Amino acid sequence: MTKADIVNEIAKNTGIEKVTVQKTVEAFMEAVKNSMVGGNNVYLRGFGSFVIKKRAKKTARNISKNTTIIIPAHNIPAFKPAKSFINKVKNQIKK
């Protein structure tokens, strides 16, 4: 599902114009990004959390040049779904 699909689905279900929904969705995503750039996690009860994970410094290998490189410690954004969300997905997807 793409951002356009999400906008269309919300517009269809709520009756709000697509342009307004698109601005709202983009404002939401920008708010989440700005919060995480500022070092804060975002918690959406019943949906999940956008968290900042800290990666430790590690040694890696460049196979093509046969050399070792040091990857410094860094932060990455991650999404952790809520338990109710996980359970709903587990029970609905047929294998």
Secondary structure as UniProt FT lines:
FT   HELIX           3..14
FT   HELIX           18..37
FT   TURN            38..39
FT   STRAND          42..44
FT   TURN            45..47
FT   STRAND          48..55
FT   STRAND          58..62
FT   TURN            63..66
FT   STRAND          67..71
FT   STRAND          74..81
FT   HELIX           83..92
//
